[in-house]
Amino acid sequence: MALLFSKVTVTAGNDAASFLVDGIPREYDDLEDMDEFDDFLKYISEETEVLVHAEAYLYGDGEANEASYSDILWFSSRLKSGNSFLTDYCESIEEVNFRFTWSPDELFGMEIE
């Protein structure tokens, strides 16, 4: 069984963050409610465009299944101990780019006027 996951980099202005997620995010809704993503957005103080770059990987062989939360934690620890984990043990299968406009008012469920 192969585990499918992505390394996601989000950028807004001069700020950026990278983290791992299960599956392949293709739009904002695919990242919504993920802790690292939400943490990044909460520090944006004005309406801005957010760029998302996702690099999808498979770890292992066979039929692909989305990585579990515990798999993501393990992959993250491997990345912290050595940056070559993705290139040495994983197969890069796809890259996805998208963008969206974010407003801090959205944190509180308000509409922008």
DRENGU-389385 format. One record per residue: z, x, y of N, C-alpha, C in turn; chain; residue in three letters. Coordinates in pm, 1 decimal. Atoms other than C-alpha are relative to their C-alpha. Layout:
BEGIN
<site <Z X Y> <Z X Y> <Z X Y> A ALA>
...
REM end
This chain:
BEGIN
<site <0.0 84.3 -117.7> <0.0 0.0 0.0> <0.0 89.0 124.3> A MET>
<site <5.6 -71.3 -127.9> <-91.2 128.2 347.8> <72.2 -83.5 104.8> A ALA>
<site <-72.6 67.4 -107.5> <121.4 45.0 649.2> <-76.4 15.1 130.4> A LEU>
<site <76.3 4.3 -124.1> <-57.0 -56.5 970.5> <96.3 -5.1 117.8> A LEU>
<site <-81.2 -2.9 -121.3> <98.9 32.7 1304.2> <-81.3 63.0 112.2> A PHE>
<site <69.6 -56.5 -115.0> <-0.1 142.9 1653.3> <95.8 75.4 90.3> A SER>
<site <-69.5 -69.4 -107.5> <112.8 393.7 1909.9> <-55.7 -58.4 129.1> A LYS>
<site <40.6 68.7 -122.6> <104.0 207.5 2240.5> <47.4 80.0 120.6> A VAL>
<site <-35.6 -60.6 -128.2> <97.9 366.7 2586.4> <-30.9 -101.3 108.5> A THR>
<site <17.9 91.2 -112.6> <152.1 139.5 2884.8> <16.0 80.7 128.0> A VAL>
<site <0.0 -72.7 -125.9> <81.7 263.1 3237.5> <-9.2 -98.8 115.4> A THR>
<site <4.0 78.7 -124.6> <154.8 106.2 3575.8> <23.2 98.0 113.4> A ALA>
<site <-11.7 -99.6 -106.0> <86.5 325.7 3876.8> <23.8 137.4 -59.7> A GLY>
<site <-34.5 -133.1 50.6> <253.5 663.0 3809.9> <96.4 -4.4 -117.3> A ASN>
<site <-96.1 14.0 108.7> <486.0 526.4 3540.4> <-71.8 -29.7 -130.9> A ASP>
<site <58.7 23.0 131.7> <407.3 532.2 3170.0> <109.3 5.2 -105.3> A ALA>
<site <-91.1 -2.3 114.1> <584.3 471.4 2839.9> <-82.4 -11.5 -127.1> A ALA>
<site <65.7 7.2 130.1> <483.0 517.0 2476.1> <101.5 -42.8 -104.5> A SER>
<site <-85.1 48.3 106.9> <622.3 346.4 2169.2> <-87.0 -48.0 -114.8> A PHE>
<site <71.4 47.1 118.2> <525.0 230.0 1821.2> <24.7 -148.6 -20.9> A LEU>
<site <-10.9 142.8 31.6> <458.9 -130.5 1718.0> <-70.1 -26.9 -132.4> A VAL>
<site <69.7 41.1 121.6> <351.8 -310.1 1402.8> <-136.4 -57.4 37.3> A ASP>
<site <132.2 57.7 -23.2> <-12.0 -413.6 1373.3> <-77.1 69.5 109.6> A GLY>
<site <84.8 -51.4 -107.8> <-269.8 -368.5 1647.1> <5.4 -99.1 115.9> A ILE>
<site <-1.4 91.2 -115.0> <-197.2 -523.1 1987.6> <-136.1 -2.6 69.1> A PRO>
<site <130.1 15.3 -64.4> <-510.5 -661.4 2150.6> <9.6 -72.3 134.2> A ARG>
<site <-21.6 71.2 -125.7> <-361.6 -859.0 2440.9> <149.0 -4.1 29.7> A GLU>
<site <-138.8 5.5 -46.8> <-41.4 -910.5 2638.4> <90.8 -72.4 -99.1> A TYR>
<site <-83.5 79.9 90.7> <89.0 -1176.1 2397.4> <41.8 77.0 -124.9> A ASP>
<site <-33.8 -78.2 119.1> <85.7 -923.6 2111.6> <116.7 95.0 23.9> A ASP>
<site <-109.9 -90.7 -33.6> <344.3 -708.8 2295.0> <122.2 -73.0 54.2> A LEU>
<site <-108.0 78.5 -59.6> <554.8 -983.5 2448.1> <121.9 -3.0 -92.7> A GLU>
<site <-128.7 1.6 70.2> <922.7 -975.1 2342.7> <27.7 125.8 -81.9> A ASP>
<site <-32.6 -128.6 62.5> <906.6 -615.6 2217.4> <88.4 76.1 97.5> A MET>
<site <-101.3 -59.9 -86.7> <1207.2 -429.5 2352.5> <-53.1 108.8 92.1> A ASP>
<site <48.8 -110.6 -81.9> <1031.2 -113.0 2471.9> <-97.7 -48.4 106.7> A GLU>
<site <95.9 56.9 -94.3> <755.1 -314.1 2637.3> <73.2 -75.3 110.4> A PHE>
<site <-78.1 75.2 -98.5> <1001.3 -549.1 2808.3> <79.3 93.3 91.0> A ASP>
<site <-74.4 -97.1 -81.3> <1210.4 -250.8 2923.8> <-90.1 64.2 104.1> A ASP>
<site <94.7 -59.3 -94.2> <902.6 -95.7 3084.9> <-31.7 -97.7 112.7> A PHE>
<site <38.5 98.9 -100.6> <804.8 -417.4 3264.6> <112.4 -33.4 96.9> A LEU>
<site <-109.5 42.9 -88.3> <1149.8 -490.6 3405.0> <22.9 94.2 117.1> A LYS>
<site <-15.2 -94.0 -111.0> <1132.4 -182.0 3628.9> <-116.9 -4.3 98.3> A TYR>
<site <110.9 15.9 -93.9> <808.5 -289.8 3797.3> <47.1 -92.7 111.3> A ILE>
<site <-59.3 73.7 -111.5> <911.4 -407.3 4144.2> <-99.4 -83.8 80.7> A SER>
<site <98.0 78.7 -72.1> <584.4 -556.7 4270.1> <-117.7 -30.5 -91.6> A GLU>
<site <116.1 35.3 81.8> <270.5 -718.7 4135.1> <-89.5 121.9 -15.4> A GLU>
<site <80.5 -118.0 27.2> <64.3 -449.2 3970.6> <-80.6 -18.2 -127.4> A THR>
<site <80.7 1.4 121.0> <-202.3 -390.1 3709.6> <62.7 95.4 -101.6> A GLU>
<site <-54.6 -80.6 109.0> <-72.2 -261.1 3376.5> <-112.6 28.7 -98.7> A VAL>
<site <100.8 -42.9 95.8> <-302.2 -62.0 3149.0> <67.7 23.9 -134.2> A LEU>
<site <-53.1 -17.7 135.0> <-245.4 -65.6 2773.5> <-103.5 71.8 -84.9> A VAL>
<site <84.8 -75.1 94.2> <-388.9 187.1 2529.9> <74.0 2.1 -133.2> A HIS>
<site <-60.4 2.5 133.4> <-318.6 135.9 2159.2> <-86.9 79.2 -96.2> A ALA>
<site <66.2 -76.7 104.4> <-407.4 382.6 1884.6> <53.9 -50.3 -133.0> A GLU>
<site <-41.5 58.7 127.0> <-397.6 211.6 1543.8> <-9.1 102.7 -112.5> A ALA>
<site <-8.7 -94.2 111.1> <-298.1 405.3 1231.5> <34.3 -71.1 -129.5> A TYR>
<site <-43.1 40.4 133.4> <-260.3 357.8 858.5> <80.9 114.8 -58.7> A LEU>
<site <-81.8 -97.5 71.0> <14.4 535.7 667.4> <0.7 -40.6 -147.1> A TYR>
<site <6.8 30.4 142.2> <-45.1 549.8 293.2> <-139.6 -44.5 -39.2> A GLY>
<site <128.8 40.5 54.8> <-326.3 425.6 72.3> <7.3 -142.8 -52.0> A ASP>
<site <7.1 133.0 57.9> <-442.8 91.6 -57.6> <-13.4 -108.4 105.3> A GLY>
<site <10.6 115.6 -88.2> <-432.3 -254.3 94.8> <92.8 15.9 120.5> A GLU>
<site <-77.4 -15.8 -123.3> <-314.5 -255.2 456.0> <89.1 -121.5 24.3> A ALA>
<site <-97.5 100.6 -42.0> <-2.1 -450.3 553.3> <66.0 50.2 127.0> A ASN>
<site <-67.7 -41.6 -122.7> <169.8 -451.3 890.6> <132.5 66.8 -33.8> A GLU>
<site <-125.6 -71.2 18.8> <456.5 -206.1 908.7> <116.5 -91.2 39.5> A ALA>
<site <-120.4 77.1 -31.8> <805.2 -358.0 911.7> <77.0 68.7 113.2> A SER>
<site <-85.2 -56.7 -104.5> <1069.4 -300.1 1177.4> <61.9 131.1 -48.0> A TYR>
<site <-61.2 -123.3 51.9> <1241.5 -42.5 954.5> <-105.1 110.4 -17.1> A SER>
<site <107.4 -99.1 6.8> <905.5 130.9 894.4> <-24.6 61.5 137.1> A ASP>
<site <23.0 -47.7 -137.4> <853.4 154.9 1271.4> <111.1 95.6 42.2> A ILE>
<site <-112.0 -89.4 -33.1> <1199.9 307.8 1313.5> <-17.1 135.6 -69.7> A LEU>
<site <19.1 -123.7 74.1> <1123.4 564.5 1042.8> <-114.8 81.5 58.9> A TRP>
<site <112.8 -69.7 -62.6> <782.2 648.7 1195.6> <41.8 62.1 132.8> A PHE>
<site <-46.5 -49.6 -130.3> <947.5 686.6 1537.1> <85.2 125.2 -16.7> A SER>
<site <-83.7 -118.2 22.8> <1203.5 930.0 1397.9> <-85.3 119.1 -43.9> A SER>
<site <90.8 -107.6 40.9> <923.1 1130.9 1234.5> <-73.7 57.5 121.1> A ARG>
<site <69.3 -47.9 -119.8> <738.9 1149.6 1567.3> <91.8 86.9 85.6> A LEU>
<site <-95.2 -76.8 -81.5> <1051.7 1273.3 1744.6> <26.9 137.7 -59.3> A LYS>
<site <-29.0 -128.6 63.3> <1099.9 1550.6 1490.1> <-122.5 91.7 -4.8> A SER>
<site <120.7 -82.6 -0.2> <738.8 1670.7 1509.0> <-120.7 -83.0 37.7> A GLY>
<site <113.7 77.1 -51.5> <432.7 1553.3 1699.7> <-119.1 -6.1 -94.7> A ASN>
<site <115.8 -3.1 88.5> <198.4 1629.6 1409.4> <2.9 -110.9 -105.7> A SER>
<site <-10.1 106.2 100.3> <311.6 1327.9 1202.8> <-126.2 -86.3 -2.1> A PHE>
<site <116.5 88.8 -5.1> <22.6 1108.3 1321.6> <-126.4 69.1 -50.4> A LEU>
<site <122.1 -69.1 41.1> <-244.6 1372.1 1265.9> <7.7 50.9 -143.6> A THR>
<site <-14.0 -57.5 134.1> <-103.9 1514.7 941.0> <15.5 -104.0 -110.9> A ASP>
<site <-34.7 96.0 105.1> <5.4 1199.8 755.8> <-60.8 -139.1 16.6> A TYR>
<site <52.2 133.9 -27.4> <-174.2 902.9 910.9> <-150.5 6.0 25.5> A CYS>
<site <143.5 11.8 -26.1> <-533.3 786.0 937.9> <-20.4 -83.8 125.6> A GLU>
<site <33.0 73.0 -122.5> <-652.6 687.0 1284.8> <-115.4 -94.7 -31.0> A SER>
<site <104.7 96.3 37.5> <-854.3 366.3 1245.6> <-63.8 -72.5 117.8> A ILE>
<site <56.6 76.1 -111.5> <-907.2 214.0 1589.6> <76.6 30.7 127.8> A GLU>
<site <-65.4 -7.0 -130.6> <-833.7 236.3 1962.1> <-34.4 -127.1 76.1> A GLU>
<site <15.6 123.7 -75.7> <-784.5 -68.4 2182.7> <51.4 24.5 141.0> A VAL>
<site <-42.8 -7.6 -139.6> <-764.4 -84.1 2562.2> <-9.0 -138.4 61.3> A ASN>
<site <5.5 122.7 -78.1> <-676.8 -381.6 2777.9> <91.4 15.3 120.5> A PHE>
<site <-80.5 -2.5 -122.7> <-515.5 -456.8 3112.3> <41.0 -140.8 35.5> A ARG>
<site <-45.0 129.0 -49.8> <-323.0 -735.9 3274.6> <75.1 24.1 129.6> A PHE>
<site <-76.1 -7.8 -124.1> <-159.6 -808.3 3607.9> <139.8 -51.8 -26.5> A THR>
<site <-140.3 36.0 21.5> <218.6 -816.4 3599.6> <69.2 -19.1 134.0> A TRP>
<site <-82.6 25.4 -117.4> <455.5 -960.9 3857.1> <144.6 -9.9 -45.0> A SER>
<site <-141.4 10.6 37.7> <834.1 -919.8 3847.6> <49.6 -143.5 -0.4> A PRO>
<site <-39.0 140.3 0.5> <858.1 -1293.8 3922.3> <-14.8 -62.6 -138.1> A ASP>
<site <20.2 52.9 134.5> <732.9 -1352.4 3568.7> <122.6 21.0 -88.5> A GLU>
<site <-123.6 -23.0 75.8> <1062.7 -1211.0 3439.3> <91.0 -122.3 4.1> A LEU>
<site <-89.4 113.1 -18.6> <1234.2 -1521.2 3568.5> <-72.2 -132.9 -18.3> A PHE>
<site <74.8 122.8 26.1> <964.9 -1771.7 3471.9> <-49.6 -69.4 124.2> A GLY>
<site <44.6 61.0 -125.9> <861.1 -1830.6 3832.9> <-150.9 15.8 15.1> A MET>
<site <141.3 -9.8 -34.2> <510.5 -1894.1 3955.1> <-13.8 75.6 130.8> A GLU>
<site <27.8 -69.9 -125.3> <364.3 -1670.2 4224.6> <-74.5 -94.4 91.5> A ILE>
<site <66.9 88.9 -96.7> <266.8 -1861.2 4536.2> <-94.7 77.0 87.2> A GLU>
REM end
